């Protein structure tokens, strides 16, 4: 009877070990499939802007702050977003006070001209100052 109990216990432990091994293999296989199929490659927009839309970084030259403005169309040189669109999206607390002036690579931006016409691309920096302050 003692040998029988010991052999039964040993057999039971062996079954538990086999069951645990099967569960572990299933978990590993599921994790492998999820990691291969679940994660898509991020686009340049997602990496630079955090979203799947175009963005620019507005830098406040006087106070040193910066703010990312996304949801822009930087590809259309005729009907794309302008600096007026960017200014509308800036919160009132950001910047040196209104009215504002914006510059890209030394050129003052006209509120009527699309950003794409200036050659502004994804995540480019636009410098912001208060009208009347030196750039």
For each residue, the residues with C-beta under 8 A, 3 or more apart:
1: 4 5
2: 5 6
3: 6 7
4: 1 7 8
5: 1 2 8 9
6: 2 3 9 10
7: 3 4 10 11
8: 4 5 11 12
9: 5 6 12 13
10: 6 7 13 14
11: 7 8 14 15
12: 8 9 15 16
13: 9 10 16 17
14: 10 11 17 18
15: 11 12 18 19
16: 12 13 19 20
17: 13 14 20 21
18: 14 15 21 22
19: 15 16 22 23
20: 16 17 23 24
21: 17 18 24 25
22: 18 19 25 26
23: 19 20 26 27
24: 20 21 27 28
25: 21 22 28 29
26: 22 23 29 30
27: 23 24 30 31
28: 24 25 31 32
29: 25 26 32 33
30: 26 27 33 34
31: 27 28 34 35
32: 28 29 35 36
33: 29 30 36 37
34: 30 31 37 38
35: 31 32 38 39
36: 32 33
37: 33 34
38: 34 35
39: 35
40:
41:
42: 46 47
43: 46 47 52
44: 47 48 122
45: 48 49 51 52 53 54 55 122
46: 42 43 49 50 51 52
47: 42 43 44
48: 44 45 55 122 123
49: 45 46 53 54 55 68 70 122 123
50: 46 55 68 70
51: 45 46 55 70 71
52: 43 45 46
53: 45 49 70 71 72
54: 45 49 70 71 72 73 74 75 122
55: 45 48 49 50 51 68 69 70 71 72 122 123
56: 68 69 72 74 86 115 120 123 124 125 126
57: 66 67 68 69 123 124 125 126
58: 66 67 68 69 86 90 94 102 126 128
59: 65 66 125 126 127 128
60: 63 64 65 66 67 94 95 96 128 129
61: 64 127 128 129 135
62: 96 129 130 133
63: 60 95 96
64: 60 61
65: 59 60 94 95
66: 57 58 59 60 125
67: 57 58 60 90 91 94
68: 49 50 55 56 57 58 123
69: 55 56 57 58 72 86 89 90
70: 49 50 51 53 54 55
71: 51 53 54 55 89
72: 53 54 55 56 69 80 81 85 86 115
73: 54 76 79 80 81 116
74: 54 56 80 81 115 116 120 121 122
75: 54 80 116
76: 73 79 80 114 116
77: 80 114 116 117
78: 114
79: 73 76 114
80: 72 73 74 75 76 77 114 115 116 117
81: 72 73 74 85 86 114 115
82: 85 86 109 110 111 112 113 114 115
83: 86 87 102 109 110 111 113 115 126
84: 87 88 111 112
85: 72 81 82 88 89
86: 56 58 69 72 81 82 83 89 90 102 115 126
87: 83 84 90 100 102 111
88: 84 85
89: 69 71 85 86
90: 58 67 69 86 87 94 95 100
91: 67 94
92:
93:
94: 58 60 65 67 90 91
95: 60 63 65 90 98 100 128 130
96: 60 62 63 100 128 129 130 133
97: 130
98: 95 130
99: 130 131
100: 87 90 95 96 128 129 130 131
101: 108 128 129 130 131 133 135
102: 58 83 86 87 108 109 126 127 128
103: 106 107 108 109 126 127 128 129 135
104: 107 109 118 119 120 124 125 126 127
105: 118 119
106: 103
107: 103 104 118
108: 101 102 103
109: 82 83 102 103 104 113 115 118 126
110: 82 83 113
111: 82 83 84 87
112: 82 84
113: 82 83 109 110 117 118
114: 76 77 78 79 80 81 82 117
115: 56 72 74 80 81 82 83 86 109 118 120
116: 73 74 75 76 77 80 119 120
117: 77 80 113 114
118: 104 105 107 109 113 115
119: 104 105 116
120: 56 74 104 115 116 124 126
121: 74 124
122: 44 45 48 49 54 55 74
123: 48 49 55 56 57 68
124: 56 57 104 120 121
125: 56 57 59 66 104
126: 56 57 58 59 83 86 102 103 104 109 120
127: 59 61 102 103 104 135
128: 58 59 60 61 95 96 100 101 102 103
129: 60 61 62 96 100 101 103 133 134 135
130: 62 95 96 97 98 99 100 101 133
131: 99 100 101
132:
133: 62 96 101 129 130
134: 129
135: 61 101 103 127 129
